[in-house]
C-alpha cells in the first residue's frame, strides 16, 4: 500500500505571510487534497530573536480566509504534535548527539571572535572562509582536539555548537520533482551548525527531524531553500532515514524588470503583497479582493493547467493540480491581472451576495435602501465593477439625486430649447400608468416620433439630468428603478438649475 501523502507548510513567525508564502501554503494544500493526504502547519520558531508577536495568528487567519485550512497544527493538535518547534526543543539535541556518535557531526568551540578573525584574514587574501573539510582540523573542535580536551571544555561549561561533518570529494545527486536531477560537489559545502550554543537547534536540524517524525512525504517549498537541499539530503542519509520527495517552487518576480517581488514593489505600485493587512500595509482582504480570486491568481503564479482555462475554483484546482506542471522559471507578478481575476469572480457572485456586501457599504455611508432595490441596482452595474467598493461610484445616482452636473456634458447637451423639451418629457412621463422600463421606452420613443424630434435632442440631456453625468446603464432601466416621481423631480430640478 502506498503511504499516505503528508505535506507541511512550515513558516517562521517572523512577520506577516508574504504572498509567496501563501502560494507555498496553497500548493501544499492542493497537493495534499488532490492525493487524499494531510496538510500540516508547523511553526518554525527556533530563532527566538526573530519572533514577532501575532505572526502565528496572522498566518492561521490568512489560511482560513483563503479557505485552505490545515488538518493538523497549533490549536488543532493531531498525532504528531506539538506543532510549534519551540515546544519540541528538548527533542532535538539527542538527534544532534546521535550524529556526533556516528562521527557525522562534531563539537566546535570556536568563538565568534575567532571565526570573525578567520573571515577577515581570508578576505584580506581575496578568499572566502568556509568551515569544512579543508580546514576543520586547524580549528577548535572535537576533530582537532583530544578527547580529554573536549570533555574538559564541555565540563567547564564552555560554549559549543554541533556542526555537520560534510563529506569530502563526493558527487551528490539531488532530486527535485520540478527541477529534476541536480548534481553537487560536496567539496563546496560548509560544515553547517546543527545545534547552537543557546541550546536550540538550527533550522536545518529541526526541519529534518520534524519532517521525519511527522512522516512528511513531500516537501514543497520556495526556491530560496534549494541551496539547503544538499545538506538536507546528507542529513537524511546520515540518520539513515528515507528522505521525502522535494519540490522547490519558482520565485515570484517583480511586475517589471528582474528580481524577487518585495514589499517595496507593492508600496510603489499601490498593490498588496500580504493577504491581510499588517501594520500599515493593506492586505488583499482589506483591499476588497475575494479569497477565491486570490487563490485563483496565486495558483497560476508558477503553475499552468496545460489548457487555456484561467478561472478555477478551489475544487477545480484540487482536481487539476500536479507538481509536474509547476514551472522552473520565476513567475511574474501582475497586479492588473490580479484585478482582472477579482472582476471575473465578482461577476460569478450572485446578486444576492453582492447586494448584501454593498448594503454594508451603504450602511456605513448612512444610505438606506431596501435589499431588493439594492439587488436590482447591483444587477445593472456589476458588469462594470472590479470590486464591491466600486459600486457606489457606479451607482450613487440610484440612491440620491445628482448634486452637480458634469460641466462638459452640460455645455454639449444643454442647448437652447432643451428646457422646453425636458418640460414636455415630464408631462409624457406623468401620463405613463405602468412605469416600467420597456413601457417608458415605448412611450418616449412614440412621443419623439410624433413630435418629429431627434433622439439626440432628448436622450443625452435626459440622461444628464437623471444621472448628473453621461455614465450608467440603460437610461430607462434607471428611471424604472428610481421611479416616476423621482425621475420627474430630477428633471424639474435640472430645469431650475441649469
Ligand atoms: N521555516 C522555513 C521558512 O520560513 C521553512 C522552509 C521549509 O519549508 O523547509 O520558510
Boltz pocket constraint, residues with backbone or C-beta under 6 A from the ligand:
constraints:
  - pocket:
      binder: B
      contacts: [[A, 8], [A, 9], [A, 10], [A, 11], [A, 12], [A, 44], [A, 203], [A, 207], [A, 220], [A, 221], [A, 222], [A, 225]]
      max_distance: 6.0
